Amino acid sequence: MNSQQRLLNTLRRQPVDRVPISTYELVGWNWDAWENQQPAYRKLMQLIREKTDCLYMCSFPARNRAERV
């Protein structure tokens, strides 16, 4: 099961192969981030890339439906 399937199944309350895990801001894909530049974090970041699910939070502007005229 890949990360996307795991997260969608979790949200749908369907079976998953393991609990989805996110390390929040510690993500392995952002090579410019300080934690990916530090040798002391190398093993941790490799583990994060291999064993966790990336949950990237984003937002977008939306109108408040309660404010409709």
N, CA, C and O atoms as CSV, one atom per row, in Angstrom:
chain,resi,resn,atom,element,x,y,z
A,1,MET,N,N,0.855,-1.169,0.000
A,1,MET,CA,C,0.000,0.000,0.000
A,1,MET,C,C,0.900,1.230,0.000
A,1,MET,O,O,1.812,1.340,0.819
A,2,ASN,N,N,0.639,2.149,-0.918
A,2,ASN,CA,C,1.460,3.359,-0.933
A,2,ASN,C,C,0.869,4.415,-0.004
A,2,ASN,O,O,-0.209,4.230,0.561
A,3,SER,N,N,1.575,5.502,0.143
A,3,SER,CA,C,1.191,6.543,1.094
A,3,SER,C,C,-0.187,7.125,0.780
A,3,SER,O,O,-0.999,7.336,1.681
A,4,GLN,N,N,-0.442,7.380,-0.492
A,4,GLN,CA,C,-1.733,7.951,-0.881
A,4,GLN,C,C,-2.876,6.998,-0.549
A,4,GLN,O,O,-3.884,7.417,0.020
A,5,GLN,N,N,-2.731,5.733,-0.895
A,5,GLN,CA,C,-3.760,4.745,-0.585
A,5,GLN,C,C,-3.982,4.644,0.919
A,5,GLN,O,O,-5.119,4.568,1.385
A,6,ARG,N,N,-2.892,4.645,1.668
A,6,ARG,CA,C,-2.972,4.536,3.124
A,6,ARG,C,C,-3.746,5.709,3.724
A,6,ARG,O,O,-4.614,5.516,4.575
A,7,LEU,N,N,-3.429,6.919,3.278
A,7,LEU,CA,C,-4.101,8.101,3.818
A,7,LEU,C,C,-5.572,8.134,3.429
A,7,LEU,O,O,-6.428,8.439,4.259
A,8,LEU,N,N,-5.868,7.823,2.173
A,8,LEU,CA,C,-7.265,7.822,1.738
A,8,LEU,C,C,-8.068,6.750,2.465
A,8,LEU,O,O,-9.195,7.006,2.889
A,9,ASN,N,N,-7.508,5.562,2.614
A,9,ASN,CA,C,-8.212,4.516,3.351
A,9,ASN,C,C,-8.445,4.913,4.801
A,9,ASN,O,O,-9.505,4.629,5.360
A,10,THR,N,N,-7.481,5.554,5.403
A,10,THR,CA,C,-7.649,6.010,6.781
A,10,THR,C,C,-8.796,7.005,6.882
A,10,THR,O,O,-9.632,6.901,7.780
A,11,LEU,N,N,-8.840,7.960,5.977
A,11,LEU,CA,C,-9.913,8.956,5.989
A,11,LEU,C,C,-11.276,8.327,5.718
A,11,LEU,O,O,-12.298,8.822,6.192
A,12,ARG,N,N,-11.289,7.248,4.963
A,12,ARG,CA,C,-12.538,6.536,4.645
A,12,ARG,C,C,-12.879,5.459,5.671
A,12,ARG,O,O,-13.873,4.748,5.530
A,13,ARG,N,N,-12.050,5.346,6.698
A,13,ARG,CA,C,-12.213,4.329,7.741
A,13,ARG,C,C,-12.178,2.919,7.167
A,13,ARG,O,O,-12.946,2.048,7.576
A,14,GLN,N,N,-11.281,2.710,6.220
A,14,GLN,CA,C,-11.073,1.398,5.620
A,14,GLN,C,C,-9.751,0.830,6.135
A,14,GLN,O,O,-8.923,1.573,6.662
A,15,PRO,N,N,-9.548,-0.477,5.988
A,15,PRO,CA,C,-8.312,-1.095,6.490
A,15,PRO,C,C,-7.053,-0.530,5.826
A,15,PRO,O,O,-7.058,-0.179,4.646
A,16,VAL,N,N,-5.990,-0.454,6.605
A,16,VAL,CA,C,-4.684,-0.012,6.105
A,16,VAL,C,C,-3.620,-1.008,6.561
A,16,VAL,O,O,-3.840,-1.784,7.490
A,17,ASP,N,N,-2.471,-0.976,5.899
A,17,ASP,CA,C,-1.391,-1.890,6.253
A,17,ASP,C,C,-0.650,-1.468,7.512
A,17,ASP,O,O,-0.054,-2.300,8.196
A,18,ARG,N,N,-0.686,-0.177,7.819
A,18,ARG,CA,C,-0.094,0.349,9.053
A,18,ARG,C,C,-0.669,1.736,9.299
A,18,ARG,O,O,-1.293,2.329,8.420
A,19,VAL,N,N,-0.455,2.231,10.479
A,19,VAL,CA,C,-0.932,3.567,10.829
A,19,VAL,C,C,-0.143,4.606,10.028
A,19,VAL,O,O,1.085,4.537,9.990
A,20,PRO,N,N,-0.820,5.569,9.386
A,20,PRO,CA,C,-0.089,6.637,8.696
A,20,PRO,C,C,0.716,7.458,9.700
A,20,PRO,O,O,0.218,7.802,10.772
A,21,ILE,N,N,1.940,7.762,9.351
A,21,ILE,CA,C,2.830,8.513,10.234
A,21,ILE,C,C,3.335,9.742,9.509
A,21,ILE,O,O,3.792,9.661,8.369
A,22,SER,N,N,3.248,10.879,10.176
A,22,SER,CA,C,3.794,12.116,9.627
A,22,SER,C,C,4.717,12.736,10.668
A,22,SER,O,O,4.412,12.731,11.860
A,23,THR,N,N,5.827,13.262,10.218
A,23,THR,CA,C,6.748,13.955,11.113
A,23,THR,C,C,6.578,15.467,10.980
A,23,THR,O,O,7.472,16.239,11.326
A,24,TYR,N,N,5.429,15.869,10.478
A,24,TYR,CA,C,5.022,17.255,10.330
A,24,TYR,C,C,6.006,18.029,9.468
A,24,TYR,O,O,5.990,17.858,8.249
A,25,GLU,N,N,6.843,18.853,10.026
A,25,GLU,CA,C,7.723,19.689,9.214
A,25,GLU,C,C,9.022,19.009,8.805
A,25,GLU,O,O,9.733,19.521,7.940
A,26,LEU,N,N,9.344,17.888,9.396
A,26,LEU,CA,C,10.548,17.158,8.983
A,26,LEU,C,C,10.179,16.279,7.796
A,26,LEU,O,O,9.631,15.189,7.965
A,27,VAL,N,N,10.482,16.757,6.597
A,27,VAL,CA,C,10.145,16.018,5.383
A,27,VAL,C,C,11.419,15.723,4.599
A,27,VAL,O,O,12.316,16.562,4.511
A,28,GLY,N,N,11.483,14.559,4.048
A,28,GLY,CA,C,12.673,14.156,3.325
A,28,GLY,C,C,12.797,14.734,1.930
A,28,GLY,O,O,13.889,14.735,1.362
A,29,TRP,N,N,11.724,15.218,1.375
A,29,TRP,CA,C,11.763,15.677,-0.016
A,29,TRP,C,C,12.251,17.111,-0.181
A,29,TRP,O,O,12.591,17.503,-1.297
A,30,ASN,N,N,12.298,17.894,0.863
A,30,ASN,CA,C,12.746,19.291,0.762
A,30,ASN,C,C,14.249,19.360,1.024
A,30,ASN,O,O,14.682,19.523,2.165
A,31,TRP,N,N,15.035,19.237,-0.034
A,31,TRP,CA,C,16.488,19.172,0.108
A,31,TRP,C,C,17.096,20.485,0.585
A,31,TRP,O,O,18.227,20.491,1.070
A,32,ASP,N,N,16.381,21.588,0.462
A,32,ASP,CA,C,16.895,22.882,0.913
A,32,ASP,C,C,16.671,23.127,2.403
A,32,ASP,O,O,17.264,24.041,2.975
A,33,ALA,N,N,15.827,22.326,3.030
A,33,ALA,CA,C,15.524,22.512,4.451
A,33,ALA,C,C,16.769,22.231,5.297
A,33,ALA,O,O,17.592,21.384,4.951
A,34,TRP,N,N,16.886,22.951,6.399
A,34,TRP,CA,C,18.086,22.842,7.234
A,34,TRP,C,C,18.330,21.416,7.705
A,34,TRP,O,O,19.477,20.973,7.764
A,35,GLU,N,N,17.261,20.689,8.042
A,35,GLU,CA,C,17.449,19.338,8.578
A,35,GLU,C,C,18.033,18.375,7.534
A,35,GLU,O,O,18.661,17.379,7.890
A,36,ASN,N,N,17.826,18.671,6.263
A,36,ASN,CA,C,18.415,17.835,5.217
A,36,ASN,C,C,19.842,18.250,4.882
A,36,ASN,O,O,20.513,17.581,4.096
A,37,GLN,N,N,20.304,19.331,5.462
A,37,GLN,CA,C,21.673,19.806,5.246
A,37,GLN,C,C,22.612,19.413,6.388
A,37,GLN,O,O,23.832,19.511,6.253
A,38,GLN,N,N,22.050,18.973,7.496
A,38,GLN,CA,C,22.849,18.663,8.682
A,38,GLN,C,C,23.274,17.194,8.710
A,38,GLN,O,O,22.421,16.307,8.688
A,39,PRO,N,N,24.570,16.927,8.757
A,39,PRO,CA,C,25.040,15.535,8.819
A,39,PRO,C,C,24.472,14.766,10.018
A,39,PRO,O,O,24.239,13.561,9.921
A,40,ALA,N,N,24.252,15.440,11.129
A,40,ALA,CA,C,23.725,14.771,12.322
A,40,ALA,C,C,22.300,14.249,12.097
A,40,ALA,O,O,21.863,13.339,12.801
A,41,TYR,N,N,21.583,14.806,11.140
A,41,TYR,CA,C,20.206,14.403,10.861
A,41,TYR,C,C,20.111,13.390,9.719
A,41,TYR,O,O,19.012,12.947,9.384
A,42,ARG,N,N,21.232,13.021,9.122
A,42,ARG,CA,C,21.221,12.173,7.923
A,42,ARG,C,C,20.437,10.874,8.123
A,42,ARG,O,O,19.576,10.551,7.305
A,43,LYS,N,N,20.715,10.128,9.186
A,43,LYS,CA,C,20.032,8.850,9.415
A,43,LYS,C,C,18.543,9.052,9.675
A,43,LYS,O,O,17.709,8.301,9.169
A,44,LEU,N,N,18.217,10.067,10.463
A,44,LEU,CA,C,16.815,10.352,10.753
A,44,LEU,C,C,16.056,10.697,9.478
A,44,LEU,O,O,14.957,10.190,9.254
A,45,MET,N,N,16.634,11.552,8.645
A,45,MET,CA,C,15.945,11.975,7.429
A,45,MET,C,C,15.801,10.816,6.441
A,45,MET,O,O,14.807,10.739,5.720
A,46,GLN,N,N,16.767,9.934,6.404
A,46,GLN,CA,C,16.653,8.750,5.545
A,46,GLN,C,C,15.504,7.871,6.021
A,46,GLN,O,O,14.726,7.371,5.208
A,47,LEU,N,N,15.392,7.680,7.321
A,47,LEU,CA,C,14.295,6.904,7.890
A,47,LEU,C,C,12.950,7.560,7.577
A,47,LEU,O,O,11.989,6.870,7.237
A,48,ILE,N,N,12.878,8.871,7.689
A,48,ILE,CA,C,11.645,9.602,7.376
A,48,ILE,C,C,11.260,9.389,5.914
A,48,ILE,O,O,10.091,9.149,5.613
A,49,ARG,N,N,12.228,9.475,5.006
A,49,ARG,CA,C,11.940,9.264,3.583
A,49,ARG,C,C,11.412,7.851,3.317
A,49,ARG,O,O,10.531,7.662,2.479
A,50,GLU,N,N,11.945,6.877,4.024
A,50,GLU,CA,C,11.589,5.482,3.769
A,50,GLU,C,C,10.321,5.024,4.476
A,50,GLU,O,O,9.580,4.202,3.938
A,51,LYS,N,N,10.059,5.544,5.674
A,51,LYS,CA,C,9.041,4.922,6.522
A,51,LYS,C,C,7.852,5.793,6.916
A,51,LYS,O,O,6.962,5.315,7.619
A,52,THR,N,N,7.807,7.040,6.493
A,52,THR,CA,C,6.691,7.885,6.915
A,52,THR,C,C,5.868,8.340,5.720
A,52,THR,O,O,6.261,8.157,4.567
A,53,ASP,N,N,4.726,8.932,6.017
A,53,ASP,CA,C,3.815,9.445,5.003
A,53,ASP,C,C,3.852,10.962,5.051
A,53,ASP,O,O,3.700,11.563,6.114
A,54,CYS,N,N,4.051,11.564,3.919
A,54,CYS,CA,C,4.145,13.021,3.869
A,54,CYS,C,C,2.745,13.630,3.890
A,54,CYS,O,O,1.966,13.445,2.956
A,55,LEU,N,N,2.439,14.341,4.939
A,55,LEU,CA,C,1.191,15.094,5.033
A,55,LEU,C,C,1.557,16.560,4.938
A,55,LEU,O,O,2.027,17.154,5.909
A,56,TYR,N,N,1.348,17.134,3.794
A,56,TYR,CA,C,1.737,18.523,3.588
A,56,TYR,C,C,0.504,19.394,3.724
A,56,TYR,O,O,-0.450,19.255,2.958
A,57,MET,N,N,0.520,20.286,4.691
A,57,MET,CA,C,-0.623,21.154,4.930
A,57,MET,C,C,-0.565,22.379,4.030
A,57,MET,O,O,0.484,23.002,3.866
A,58,CYS,N,N,-1.692,22.704,3.464
A,58,CYS,CA,C,-1.779,23.924,2.659
A,58,CYS,C,C,-3.168,24.510,2.858
A,58,CYS,O,O,-4.085,23.831,3.318
A,59,SER,N,N,-3.301,25.742,2.514
A,59,SER,CA,C,-4.604,26.391,2.641
A,59,SER,C,C,-4.834,27.251,1.416
A,59,SER,O,O,-3.898,27.606,0.700
A,60,PHE,N,N,-6.060,27.570,1.193
A,60,PHE,CA,C,-6.409,28.441,0.086
A,60,PHE,C,C,-7.537,29.348,0.549
A,60,PHE,O,O,-8.340,28.964,1.399
A,61,PRO,N,N,-7.597,30.542,-0.005
A,61,PRO,CA,C,-8.649,31.465,0.415
A,61,PRO,C,C,-10.021,30.957,-0.026
A,61,PRO,O,O,-10.190,30.485,-1.151
A,62,ALA,N,N,-10.965,31.058,0.850
A,62,ALA,CA,C,-12.333,30.653,0.532
A,62,ALA,C,C,-13.293,31.643,1.174
A,62,ALA,O,O,-13.033,32.186,2.248
A,63,ARG,N,N,-14.375,31.855,0.509
A,63,ARG,CA,C,-15.380,32.763,1.066
A,63,ARG,C,C,-16.154,32.057,2.167
A,63,ARG,O,O,-16.373,30.847,2.117
A,64,ASN,N,N,-16.553,32.817,3.136
A,64,ASN,CA,C,-17.370,32.302,4.222
A,64,ASN,C,C,-18.812,32.261,3.738
A,64,ASN,O,O,-19.385,33.300,3.410
A,65,ARG,N,N,-19.402,31.078,3.688
A,65,ARG,CA,C,-20.774,30.936,3.197
A,65,ARG,C,C,-21.771,31.698,4.066
A,65,ARG,O,O,-22.825,32.112,3.583
A,66,ALA,N,N,-21.447,31.885,5.336
A,66,ALA,CA,C,-22.350,32.595,6.241
A,66,ALA,C,C,-22.448,34.074,5.892
A,66,ALA,O,O,-23.399,34.742,6.298
A,67,GLU,N,N,-21.483,34.591,5.150
A,67,GLU,CA,C,-21.472,36.009,4.807
A,67,GLU,C,C,-22.203,36.316,3.506
A,67,GLU,O,O,-22.186,37.461,3.054
A,68,ARG,N,N,-22.841,35.331,2.897
A,68,ARG,CA,C,-23.571,35.573,1.649
A,68,ARG,C,C,-24.710,36.559,1.876
A,68,ARG,O,O,-25.350,36.577,2.927
A,69,VAL,N,N,-24.936,37.367,0.869
A,69,VAL,CA,C,-26.019,38.368,0.964
A,69,VAL,C,C,-27.264,37.829,0.340
A,69,VAL,O,O,-28.288,38.511,0.316
